[in-house]
Amino acid sequence: MSARKGGARAGTRRLWRKQPRTRGKISITKYFMPYKVGDHAVLNADPAVQKSLYHQRFHGKAGVVVGKRGECYELQVIDGGKEKMLVVHPVHMKKLEGK
Protein backbone atom coordinates (compact mmCIF):
# COMPACT_ATOMS: atom_id res chain seq x y z
CA MET A 1 0.00 0.00 0.00
CA SER A 2 1.35 3.43 -0.92
CA ALA A 3 1.51 6.41 1.38
CA ARG A 4 -1.03 9.21 1.12
CA LYS A 5 0.13 12.20 -0.87
CA GLY A 6 -0.22 15.69 0.49
CA GLY A 7 -0.23 17.30 3.89
CA ALA A 8 -2.64 19.34 6.00
CA ARG A 9 -3.05 22.01 3.30
CA ALA A 10 -3.66 19.62 0.38
CA GLY A 11 -6.54 20.67 -1.87
CA THR A 12 -6.71 24.25 -0.57
CA ARG A 13 -5.23 26.07 -3.55
CA ARG A 14 -8.48 27.83 -4.44
CA LEU A 15 -10.07 27.69 -0.99
CA TRP A 16 -7.44 29.82 0.75
CA ARG A 17 -6.46 32.09 -2.12
CA LYS A 18 -6.59 35.84 -1.58
CA GLN A 19 -8.16 38.22 -4.06
CA PRO A 20 -5.59 40.42 -5.87
CA ARG A 21 -6.57 43.63 -4.03
CA THR A 22 -6.27 42.02 -0.60
CA ARG A 23 -2.76 40.64 -1.10
CA GLY A 24 0.20 42.10 0.74
CA LYS A 25 0.84 42.90 4.37
CA ILE A 26 -1.61 41.88 7.06
CA SER A 27 -3.38 44.66 8.92
CA ILE A 28 -2.18 45.08 12.48
CA THR A 29 -5.74 45.61 13.76
CA LYS A 30 -6.79 42.18 12.50
CA TYR A 31 -3.65 40.57 13.92
CA PHE A 32 -4.24 41.92 17.45
CA MET A 33 -8.07 41.93 17.45
CA PRO A 34 -9.35 41.40 21.01
CA TYR A 35 -12.09 38.83 21.60
CA LYS A 36 -14.04 38.23 24.81
CA VAL A 37 -15.49 34.95 26.05
CA GLY A 38 -18.93 34.58 24.48
CA ASP A 39 -18.14 36.52 21.29
CA HIS A 40 -19.25 34.92 18.03
CA ALA A 41 -16.73 34.65 15.21
CA VAL A 42 -16.50 33.14 11.72
CA LEU A 43 -13.44 31.20 10.61
CA ASN A 44 -11.90 32.98 7.65
CA ALA A 45 -8.33 31.86 6.94
CA ASP A 46 -5.59 34.29 6.01
CA PRO A 47 -3.19 32.24 3.85
CA ALA A 48 -0.28 34.62 4.53
CA VAL A 49 -0.15 33.35 8.14
CA GLN A 50 0.26 29.60 8.69
CA LYS A 51 0.41 29.90 12.48
CA SER A 52 -2.56 28.29 14.29
CA LEU A 53 -4.40 27.53 11.07
CA TYR A 54 -7.39 25.21 11.39
CA HIS A 55 -8.29 22.27 9.12
CA GLN A 56 -9.93 23.13 5.80
CA ARG A 57 -13.26 21.48 6.73
CA PHE A 58 -13.91 24.27 9.27
CA HIS A 59 -13.51 27.12 6.74
CA GLY A 60 -16.51 29.47 6.88
CA LYS A 61 -17.99 27.94 10.04
CA ALA A 62 -19.15 30.12 12.92
CA GLY A 63 -18.35 29.48 16.54
CA VAL A 64 -18.21 30.93 20.04
CA VAL A 65 -15.05 32.04 21.85
CA VAL A 66 -14.71 29.97 25.03
CA GLY A 67 -11.21 30.94 26.19
CA LYS A 68 -7.75 32.13 25.37
CA ARG A 69 -4.57 30.11 24.94
CA GLY A 70 -1.46 32.23 24.54
CA GLU A 71 -1.97 34.59 21.60
CA CYS A 72 -4.73 32.35 20.21
CA TYR A 73 -8.36 31.81 21.11
CA GLU A 74 -10.32 28.64 21.79
CA LEU A 75 -13.34 28.54 19.49
CA GLN A 76 -16.25 26.12 19.99
CA VAL A 77 -17.59 24.99 16.59
CA ILE A 78 -20.35 22.51 15.73
CA ASP A 79 -19.15 20.01 13.12
CA GLY A 80 -21.40 17.14 12.06
CA GLY A 81 -23.58 17.43 15.16
CA LYS A 82 -20.62 17.41 17.56
CA GLU A 83 -19.03 20.33 19.37
CA LYS A 84 -15.33 20.71 18.65
CA MET A 85 -12.83 23.13 20.13
CA LEU A 86 -10.29 24.76 17.83
CA VAL A 87 -7.28 26.83 18.82
CA VAL A 88 -7.19 29.64 16.27
CA HIS A 89 -5.07 32.76 15.82
CA PRO A 90 -7.18 35.97 15.69
CA VAL A 91 -5.97 36.74 12.15
CA HIS A 92 -8.07 33.75 10.97
CA MET A 93 -11.24 34.95 12.72
CA LYS A 94 -13.85 37.57 11.86
CA LYS A 95 -16.25 39.00 14.44
CA LEU A 96 -19.99 38.60 14.00
CA GLU A 97 -21.51 41.94 15.00
CA GLY A 98 -25.15 40.82 15.22
CA LYS A 99 -24.55 38.28 17.98
C-alpha positions as CSV (number, residue, x, y, z in Angstrom):
1,M,0.0,0.0,0.0
2,S,1.3,3.4,-0.9
3,A,1.5,6.4,1.4
4,R,-1.0,9.2,1.1
5,K,0.1,12.2,-0.9
6,G,-0.2,15.7,0.5
7,G,-0.2,17.3,3.9
8,A,-2.6,19.3,6.0
9,R,-3.1,22.0,3.3
10,A,-3.7,19.6,0.4
11,G,-6.5,20.7,-1.9
12,T,-6.7,24.2,-0.6
13,R,-5.2,26.1,-3.6
14,R,-8.5,27.8,-4.4
15,L,-10.1,27.7,-1.0
16,W,-7.4,29.8,0.8
17,R,-6.5,32.1,-2.1
18,K,-6.6,35.8,-1.6
19,Q,-8.2,38.2,-4.1
20,P,-5.6,40.4,-5.9
21,R,-6.6,43.6,-4.0
22,T,-6.3,42.0,-0.6
23,R,-2.8,40.6,-1.1
24,G,0.2,42.1,0.7
25,K,0.8,42.9,4.4
26,I,-1.6,41.9,7.1
27,S,-3.4,44.7,8.9
28,I,-2.2,45.1,12.5
29,T,-5.7,45.6,13.8
30,K,-6.8,42.2,12.5
31,Y,-3.6,40.6,13.9
32,F,-4.2,41.9,17.4
33,M,-8.1,41.9,17.4
34,P,-9.3,41.4,21.0
35,Y,-12.1,38.8,21.6
36,K,-14.0,38.2,24.8
37,V,-15.5,34.9,26.1
38,G,-18.9,34.6,24.5
39,D,-18.1,36.5,21.3
40,H,-19.3,34.9,18.0
41,A,-16.7,34.6,15.2
42,V,-16.5,33.1,11.7
43,L,-13.4,31.2,10.6
44,N,-11.9,33.0,7.6
45,A,-8.3,31.9,6.9
46,D,-5.6,34.3,6.0
47,P,-3.2,32.2,3.9
48,A,-0.3,34.6,4.5
49,V,-0.1,33.4,8.1
50,Q,0.3,29.6,8.7
51,K,0.4,29.9,12.5
52,S,-2.6,28.3,14.3
53,L,-4.4,27.5,11.1
54,Y,-7.4,25.2,11.4
55,H,-8.3,22.3,9.1
56,Q,-9.9,23.1,5.8
57,R,-13.3,21.5,6.7
58,F,-13.9,24.3,9.3
59,H,-13.5,27.1,6.7
60,G,-16.5,29.5,6.9
61,K,-18.0,27.9,10.0
62,A,-19.1,30.1,12.9
63,G,-18.4,29.5,16.5
64,V,-18.2,30.9,20.0
65,V,-15.1,32.0,21.8
66,V,-14.7,30.0,25.0
67,G,-11.2,30.9,26.2
68,K,-7.7,32.1,25.4
69,R,-4.6,30.1,24.9
70,G,-1.5,32.2,24.5
71,E,-2.0,34.6,21.6
72,C,-4.7,32.4,20.2
73,Y,-8.4,31.8,21.1
74,E,-10.3,28.6,21.8
75,L,-13.3,28.5,19.5
76,Q,-16.2,26.1,20.0
77,V,-17.6,25.0,16.6
78,I,-20.4,22.5,15.7
79,D,-19.2,20.0,13.1
80,G,-21.4,17.1,12.1
81,G,-23.6,17.4,15.2
82,K,-20.6,17.4,17.6
83,E,-19.0,20.3,19.4
84,K,-15.3,20.7,18.7
85,M,-12.8,23.1,20.1
86,L,-10.3,24.8,17.8
87,V,-7.3,26.8,18.8
88,V,-7.2,29.6,16.3
89,H,-5.1,32.8,15.8
90,P,-7.2,36.0,15.7
91,V,-6.0,36.7,12.1
92,H,-8.1,33.8,11.0
93,M,-11.2,34.9,12.7
94,K,-13.8,37.6,11.9
95,K,-16.2,39.0,14.4
96,L,-20.0,38.6,14.0
97,E,-21.5,41.9,15.0
98,G,-25.2,40.8,15.2
99,K,-24.6,38.3,18.0
